[in-house]
Amino acid sequence: MDMPNTDQHEYWSSSPSGIKWLTYEDRLDAAMATVLDLVIDRAALQPGERVLDIGCGTGASLLAAAEKVGSAGAVLGLDISPPFVDRAQSRARDAGVNNILVRHADAQVALFDGPPRDVLISRFGMMFFADPQAAFANLARALRPGGRMCLAAWGGVSDNLWFRLPFEAATRRLGTPPASDPDAPGPMGFQNAARVTGLMQAAGLREVTCDEIDILMTPLGTAEEVADLCLRVGPASRVVTHFEGSHADAQAIREDLMARLQPFGTPAGLRIPAPINLFEARV
């Protein structure tokens, strides 16, 4: 398979950090439920439409899209991680949903056959391409003329408390890792909305827009349980790994993060602000 994003394939397929997304699937799906709701709502999926879901992960977005398009529609999910593809297929089978197909593929270069799709959606699945412009151009070829794209990516770090609070707790204990290129492939790779809309336009897309939307993350559990999750997945986990932090370091970060999370408690659970860049375009 032609796969220019080999490093992403290796990370999401076999690294301990990537595989943790399987281990904590339920908790991560719950935390990001408002983001998925935003994408599904703005994509305005209609019964009978054919949907392409990029970076479909373990399948939550596939199931949500399949419900909207109904049995007359179809949903194709692509992911670069074979374990995620296997899990997404299993979830579709377990749910008795028959209009979902999942493929292991690098969407930057994947070939598409069959009828063109009406809509492309993505919940945090588009920020990892080595060449985003090439990826947008390739994915546009999978859509019908007039077909639309709707994808969510993280906005700026400074206002993203879901990222910032764990990072601050970890770096207070261990120090700050070397700065990385803010436009490099990764979770924050699409935070510069002007850059990304420029890439979309250069790829031939039209009616390109980006709305910066403030949402509330909705993680399950208490501040203690959410702090535990953040020590396993996300920026705090990456800082601990970089500095080879000890058990004592992890415990200190956990206590600090619990205190930082407490002010965001509500009767419904923790509600943590995070900005989302919602990109939309047409072919």
Order of alpha helices (4+ residues) and beta strands (2+ residues): alpha-alpha-alpha-alpha-beta-alpha-beta-alpha-beta-beta-alpha-beta-alpha-alpha-beta-alpha-alpha-alpha-beta-beta-beta
